């Protein structure tokens, strides 16, 4: 049996996102699954943003790096 690693993101805010989207009720499993998806996407964006910051000669990731990283990921680059 493989042990499941809990997501980094707290479940309450993730469940609020689902409710904000229109759900009346949210199961714990749904919150956990969305937290995993958000964490995976966040890591992908962060890695791309870090690459962009390094390319610019910086060690600090800035807001513009995140925005550009999201745009590049959405375009598939």
The first five atom37 places (N, CA, C, CB, O) and aatype in JSON, in Angstrom:
{
  "aatype": [20, 20, 20, 20, 20, 20, 20, 20, 20, 20, 20, 20, 20, 20, 20, 20, 20, 20, 20, 20, 20, 20, 20, 20, 20, 20, 20, 20, 20, 20, 20, 20, 20, 20, 20, 20, 20, 20, 20, 20, 20, 20, 20, 20, 20, 20, 20, 20, 20, 20, 20, 20, 20, 20, 20, 20, 20, 20, 20, 20, 20, 20, 20, 20, 20, 20, 20, 20, 20, 20, 20, 20, 20, 20, 20, 20, 20],
  "atom_mask": [
    [1, 1, 1, 1, 1],
    [1, 1, 1, 1, 1],
    [1, 1, 1, 1, 1],
    [1, 1, 1, 1, 1],
    [1, 1, 1, 1, 1],
    [1, 1, 1, 1, 1],
    [1, 1, 1, 1, 1],
    [1, 1, 1, 1, 1],
    [1, 1, 1, 1, 1],
    [1, 1, 1, 1, 1],
    [1, 1, 1, 1, 1],
    [1, 1, 1, 1, 1],
    [1, 1, 1, 1, 1],
    [1, 1, 1, 1, 1],
    [1, 1, 1, 1, 1],
    [1, 1, 1, 1, 1],
    [1, 1, 1, 1, 1],
    [1, 1, 1, 1, 1],
    [1, 1, 1, 1, 1],
    [1, 1, 1, 1, 1],
    [1, 1, 1, 1, 1],
    [1, 1, 1, 1, 1],
    [1, 1, 1, 1, 1],
    [1, 1, 1, 1, 1],
    [1, 1, 1, 1, 1],
    [1, 1, 1, 1, 1],
    [1, 1, 1, 1, 1],
    [1, 1, 1, 1, 1],
    [1, 1, 1, 1, 1],
    [1, 1, 1, 1, 1],
    [1, 1, 1, 1, 1],
    [1, 1, 1, 1, 1],
    [1, 1, 1, 1, 1],
    [1, 1, 1, 1, 1],
    [1, 1, 1, 1, 1],
    [1, 1, 1, 1, 1],
    [1, 1, 1, 1, 1],
    [1, 1, 1, 1, 1],
    [1, 1, 1, 1, 1],
    [1, 1, 1, 1, 1],
    [1, 1, 1, 1, 1],
    [1, 1, 1, 1, 1],
    [1, 1, 1, 1, 1],
    [1, 1, 1, 1, 1],
    [1, 1, 1, 1, 1],
    [1, 1, 1, 1, 1],
    [1, 1, 1, 1, 1],
    [1, 1, 1, 1, 1],
    [1, 1, 1, 1, 1],
    [1, 1, 1, 1, 1],
    [1, 1, 1, 1, 1],
    [1, 1, 1, 1, 1],
    [1, 1, 1, 1, 1],
    [1, 1, 1, 1, 1],
    [1, 1, 1, 1, 1],
    [1, 1, 1, 1, 1],
    [1, 1, 1, 1, 1],
    [1, 1, 1, 1, 1],
    [1, 1, 1, 1, 1],
    [1, 1, 1, 1, 1],
    [1, 1, 1, 1, 1],
    [1, 1, 1, 1, 1],
    [1, 1, 1, 1, 1],
    [1, 1, 1, 1, 1],
    [1, 1, 1, 1, 1],
    [1, 1, 1, 1, 1],
    [1, 1, 1, 1, 1],
    [1, 1, 1, 1, 1],
    [1, 1, 1, 1, 1],
    [1, 1, 1, 1, 1],
    [1, 1, 1, 1, 1],
    [1, 1, 1, 1, 1],
    [1, 1, 1, 1, 1],
    [1, 1, 1, 1, 1],
    [1, 1, 1, 1, 1],
    [1, 1, 1, 1, 1],
    [1, 1, 1, 1, 1]
  ],
  "atom_positions": [
    [[0.85, -1.18, 0.0], [0.0, 0.0, 0.0], [0.89, 1.24, 0.0], [-0.96, 0.0, 1.23], [1.76, 1.38, 0.86]],
    [[0.68, 2.15, -0.96], [1.47, 3.38, -1.02], [0.87, 4.43, -0.1], [1.55, 3.9, -2.46], [-0.35, 4.6, -0.03]],
    [[1.74, 5.12, 0.59], [1.3, 6.17, 1.49], [1.08, 7.46, 0.71], [2.31, 6.39, 2.62], [1.93, 7.86, -0.09]],
    [[-0.04, 8.09, 0.94], [-0.36, 9.35, 0.25], [0.25, 10.51, 1.02], [-1.89, 9.53, 0.1], [0.12, 10.61, 2.24]],
    [[0.93, 11.39, 0.29], [1.51, 12.58, 0.89], [0.46, 13.69, 0.83], [2.85, 13.02, 0.16], [-0.06, 13.98, -0.25]],
    [[0.14, 14.3, 1.97], [-0.87, 15.36, 1.95], [-0.37, 16.58, 1.19], [-1.26, 15.76, 3.38], [0.83, 16.85, 1.16]],
    [[-1.28, 17.32, 0.57], [-0.87, 18.53, -0.16], [-0.33, 19.59, 0.79], [-2.05, 19.09, -0.97], [-0.64, 19.6, 1.98]],
    [[0.48, 20.49, 0.24], [1.04, 21.6, 1.02], [-0.06, 22.62, 1.36], [2.19, 22.29, 0.24], [-0.08, 23.18, 2.45]],
    [[-0.96, 22.84, 0.42], [-1.99, 23.87, 0.58], [-3.03, 23.44, 1.63], [-2.68, 24.17, -0.77], [-3.46, 22.29, 1.62]],
    [[-3.43, 24.34, 2.51], [-4.47, 24.01, 3.49], [-5.81, 23.76, 2.78], [-4.62, 25.15, 4.53], [-6.14, 24.44, 1.81]],
    [[-6.55, 22.78, 3.27], [-7.8, 22.39, 2.6], [-8.9, 23.46, 2.69], [-8.3, 21.11, 3.2], [-9.65, 23.63, 1.73]],
    [[-9.0, 24.16, 3.79], [-10.1, 25.13, 3.94], [-10.11, 26.17, 2.82], [-9.99, 25.83, 5.3], [-11.17, 26.38, 2.22]],
    [[-8.99, 26.83, 2.51], [-9.03, 27.81, 1.41], [-9.3, 27.16, 0.06], [-7.72, 28.57, 1.36], [-9.96, 27.75, -0.8]],
    [[-8.79, 25.94, -0.14], [-9.03, 25.25, -1.41], [-10.52, 24.94, -1.55], [-8.18, 23.94, -1.49], [-11.1, 25.11, -2.62]],
    [[-11.12, 24.48, -0.48], [-12.57, 24.21, -0.5], [-13.36, 25.49, -0.72], [-13.01, 23.54, 0.81], [-14.4, 25.46, -1.38]],
    [[-12.89, 26.61, -0.19], [-13.56, 27.9, -0.43], [-13.51, 28.26, -1.91], [-12.91, 29.02, 0.41], [-14.47, 28.83, -2.44]],
    [[-12.42, 27.94, -2.57], [-12.32, 28.2, -4.02], [-13.41, 27.42, -4.75], [-10.92, 27.82, -4.56], [-14.07, 27.97, -5.63]],
    [[-13.59, 26.17, -4.39], [-14.62, 25.35, -5.04], [-16.01, 25.92, -4.77], [-14.55, 23.88, -4.56], [-16.85, 25.98, -5.67]],
    [[-16.25, 26.34, -3.51], [-17.55, 26.94, -3.19], [-17.75, 28.26, -3.92], [-17.68, 27.16, -1.68], [-18.86, 28.57, -4.37]],
    [[-16.69, 29.04, -4.05], [-16.76, 30.32, -4.78], [-17.13, 30.08, -6.24], [-15.42, 31.08, -4.68], [-17.78, 30.92, -6.87]],
    [[-16.71, 28.93, -6.76], [-17.05, 28.57, -8.15], [-18.51, 28.14, -8.28], [-16.14, 27.46, -8.64], [-19.0, 27.98, -9.39]],
    [[-19.2, 27.95, -7.14], [-20.62, 27.65, -7.21], [-21.1, 26.4, -6.5], [-21.01, 27.56, -8.58], [-22.3, 26.13, -6.48]],
    [[-20.19, 25.61, -5.92], [-20.6, 24.38, -5.24], [-21.25, 24.71, -3.9], [-19.38, 23.45, -5.04], [-20.77, 25.58, -3.16]],
    [[-22.32, 24.02, -3.59], [-22.96, 24.18, -2.28], [-22.19, 23.42, -1.2], [-24.43, 23.7, -2.34], [-22.03, 23.89, -0.08]],
    [[-21.73, 22.23, -1.58], [-21.0, 21.38, -0.64], [-19.77, 20.82, -1.34], [-21.9, 20.23, -0.09], [-19.75, 20.63, -2.56]],
    [[-18.73, 20.55, -0.54], [-17.47, 20.05, -1.09], [-16.99, 18.9, -0.22], [-16.39, 21.18, -1.18], [-16.85, 19.04, 1.0]],
    [[-16.73, 17.76, -0.84], [-16.2, 16.63, -0.07], [-14.72, 16.88, 0.23], [-16.38, 15.29, -0.84], [-14.05, 17.64, -0.47]],
    [[-14.24, 16.22, 1.27], [-12.82, 16.36, 1.63], [-11.94, 15.86, 0.47], [-12.51, 15.57, 2.93], [-10.9, 16.44, 0.19]],
    [[-12.38, 14.78, -0.17], [-11.62, 14.24, -1.3], [-11.49, 15.23, -2.43], [-12.27, 12.97, -1.8], [-10.44, 15.31, -3.07]],
    [[-12.56, 15.99, -2.69], [-12.51, 17.0, -3.76], [-11.52, 18.09, -3.41], [-13.91, 17.6, -4.01], [-10.76, 18.56, -4.26]],
    [[-11.52, 18.51, -2.15], [-10.57, 19.53, -1.71], [-9.14, 19.06, -1.82], [-10.86, 19.94, -0.28], [-8.26, 19.81, -2.27]],
    [[-8.89, 17.81, -1.42], [-7.55, 17.24, -1.5], [-7.09, 17.16, -2.95], [-7.51, 15.85, -0.84], [-5.95, 17.5, -3.27]],
    [[-7.98, 16.7, -3.82], [-7.61, 16.54, -5.23], [-7.3, 17.89, -5.88], [-8.73, 15.84, -6.01], [-6.32, 18.02, -6.61]],
    [[-8.14, 18.91, -5.62], [-7.86, 20.24, -6.18], [-6.57, 20.8, -5.59], [-9.04, 21.2, -5.9], [-5.8, 21.44, -6.31]],
    [[-6.32, 20.57, -4.31], [-5.08, 21.05, -3.7], [-3.87, 20.45, -4.41], [-5.04, 20.69, -2.19], [-2.88, 21.14, -4.64]],
    [[-3.95, 19.16, -4.76], [-2.84, 18.52, -5.49], [-2.65, 19.16, -6.87], [-3.11, 17.0, -5.64], [-1.53, 19.42, -7.29]],
    [[-3.75, 19.41, -7.56], [-3.68, 20.02, -8.89], [-3.08, 21.42, -8.79], [-5.09, 20.08, -9.54], [-2.2, 21.78, -9.57]],
    [[-3.55, 22.21, -7.83], [-3.05, 23.57, -7.66], [-1.57, 23.56, -7.28], [-3.86, 24.31, -6.59], [-0.79, 24.4, -7.75]],
    [[-1.18, 22.61, -6.42], [0.21, 22.51, -6.03], [1.09, 22.15, -7.23], [0.38, 21.46, -4.91], [2.15, 22.74, -7.42]],
    [[0.65, 21.19, -8.03], [1.41, 20.8, -9.23], [1.57, 21.98, -10.18], [0.72, 19.64, -9.94], [2.66, 22.22, -10.71]],
    [[0.48, 22.71, -10.41], [0.53, 23.86, -11.31], [1.41, 24.96, -10.72], [-0.9, 24.41, -11.58], [2.19, 25.59, -11.44]],
    [[1.29, 25.18, -9.42], [2.11, 26.18, -8.76], [3.6, 25.87, -8.85], [1.71, 26.3, -7.31], [4.42, 26.77, -9.04]],
    [[3.94, 24.59, -8.73], [5.33, 24.19, -8.86], [5.82, 24.41, -10.29], [5.51, 22.73, -8.46], [6.95, 24.86, -10.5]],
    [[4.98, 24.08, -11.26], [5.35, 24.29, -12.67], [5.59, 25.77, -12.95], [4.25, 23.74, -13.61], [6.59, 26.13, -13.57]],
    [[4.69, 26.62, -12.49], [4.83, 28.07, -12.69], [6.08, 28.57, -11.96], [3.57, 28.82, -12.18], [6.84, 29.38, -12.5]],
    [[6.29, 28.11, -10.75], [7.44, 28.55, -9.97], [8.75, 28.18, -10.63], [7.4, 27.96, -8.58], [9.67, 28.99, -10.69]],
    [[8.84, 26.95, -11.14], [10.07, 26.52, -11.81], [10.35, 27.38, -13.04], [9.97, 25.03, -12.22], [11.49, 27.78, -13.28]],
    [[9.32, 27.66, -13.8], [9.49, 28.51, -14.99], [9.89, 29.92, -14.58], [8.18, 28.54, -15.83], [10.75, 30.53, -15.21]],
    [[9.26, 30.45, -13.52], [9.59, 31.8, -13.04], [11.03, 31.87, -12.54], [8.62, 32.22, -11.91], [11.71, 32.87, -12.76]],
    [[11.49, 30.83, -11.89], [12.88, 30.79, -11.41], [13.84, 30.81, -12.6], [13.13, 29.52, -10.55], [14.85, 31.51, -12.58]],
    [[13.51, 30.05, -13.64], [14.32, 30.06, -14.85], [14.39, 31.46, -15.46], [13.75, 29.07, -15.88], [15.46, 31.9, -15.87]],
    [[13.26, 32.14, -15.5], [13.21, 33.5, -16.06], [14.03, 34.47, -15.21], [11.75, 33.98, -16.16], [14.75, 35.32, -15.75]],
    [[13.92, 34.36, -13.89], [14.69, 35.25, -13.0], [16.19, 35.02, -13.19], [14.3, 35.02, -11.52], [16.96, 35.97, -13.28]],
    [[16.59, 33.75, -13.27], [18.01, 33.44, -13.47], [18.5, 33.98, -14.81], [18.25, 31.92, -13.39], [19.6, 34.51, -14.91]],
    [[17.66, 33.84, -15.83], [18.02, 34.35, -17.16], [18.25, 35.87, -17.11], [16.92, 34.0, -18.19], [19.09, 36.41, -17.83]],
    [[17.48, 36.55, -16.26], [17.62, 38.0, -16.11], [18.75, 38.36, -15.15], [16.31, 38.6, -15.62], [18.97, 39.54, -14.88]],
    [[19.47, 37.36, -14.65], [20.58, 37.63, -13.75], [20.17, 37.92, -12.32], [21.36, 38.77, -14.27], [20.92, 38.54, -11.57]],
    [[18.98, 37.47, -11.94], [18.48, 37.73, -10.59], [18.33, 36.42, -9.83], [17.14, 38.49, -10.64], [18.16, 35.36, -10.42]],
    [[18.39, 36.52, -8.5], [18.06, 35.38, -7.65], [16.68, 35.54, -7.03], [19.11, 35.22, -6.54], [16.13, 34.6, -6.45]],
    [[16.11, 36.74, -7.17], [14.78, 37.02, -6.64], [13.74, 36.83, -7.74], [14.71, 38.45, -6.07], [13.87, 37.39, -8.83]],
    [[12.72, 36.03, -7.44], [11.6, 35.86, -8.37], [10.65, 37.02, -8.14], [10.88, 34.47, -8.17], [10.22, 37.27, -7.02]],
    [[10.32, 37.71, -9.22], [9.43, 38.87, -9.13], [8.05, 38.55, -9.71], [10.04, 40.08, -9.86], [7.86, 37.54, -10.39]],
    [[7.13, 39.44, -9.41], [5.76, 39.32, -9.92], [5.75, 39.15, -11.43], [4.93, 40.56, -9.52], [5.0, 38.34, -11.97]],
    [[6.58, 39.91, -12.11], [6.63, 39.84, -13.58], [7.1, 38.47, -14.06], [7.56, 40.93, -14.13], [6.69, 38.01, -15.12]],
    [[7.97, 37.81, -13.27], [8.42, 36.46, -13.63], [7.26, 35.47, -13.56], [9.56, 36.0, -12.7], [7.11, 34.61, -14.42]],
    [[6.45, 35.62, -12.54], [5.28, 34.73, -12.39], [4.32, 34.95, -13.54], [4.56, 34.98, -11.03], [3.85, 34.0, -14.16]],
    [[4.03, 36.22, -13.84], [3.1, 36.52, -14.94], [3.6, 35.97, -16.27], [2.88, 38.03, -15.05], [2.84, 35.37, -17.02]],
    [[4.89, 36.18, -16.56], [5.47, 35.7, -17.79], [5.49, 34.17, -17.83], [6.88, 36.26, -17.96], [5.25, 33.56, -18.87]],
    [[5.79, 33.56, -16.69], [5.81, 32.1, -16.61], [4.44, 31.52, -16.93], [6.27, 31.64, -15.2], [4.32, 30.55, -17.68]],
    [[3.39, 32.11, -16.36], [2.01, 31.65, -16.63], [1.71, 31.78, -18.12], [0.97, 32.46, -15.8], [1.16, 30.86, -18.73]],
    [[2.06, 32.92, -18.7], [1.8, 33.15, -20.12], [2.54, 32.13, -20.98], [2.21, 34.58, -20.52], [1.98, 31.61, -21.94]],
    [[3.79, 31.84, -20.63], [4.57, 30.88, -21.4], [4.0, 29.48, -21.28], [6.03, 30.89, -20.95], [3.95, 28.74, -22.26]],
    [[3.56, 29.11, -20.1], [2.97, 27.78, -19.9], [1.67, 27.65, -20.66], [2.73, 27.51, -18.4], [1.4, 26.62, -21.27]],
    [[0.86, 28.68, -20.62], [-0.41, 28.65, -21.35], [-0.22, 28.53, -22.85], [-1.22, 29.89, -21.04], [-1.01, 27.89, -23.55]],
    [[0.85, 29.16, -23.35], [1.17, 29.07, -24.79], [1.81, 27.74, -25.15], [2.1, 30.2, -25.19], [1.86, 27.36, -26.32]],
    [[2.3, 27.03, -24.12], [2.94, 25.75, -24.37], [4.42, 25.86, -24.64], [2.3, 25.07, -25.52], [5.01, 24.95, -25.21]],
    [[5.04, 26.97, -24.25], [6.49, 27.16, -24.45], [7.25, 26.81, -23.19], [6.81, 28.61, -24.86], [8.48, 26.91, -23.16]]
  ]
}
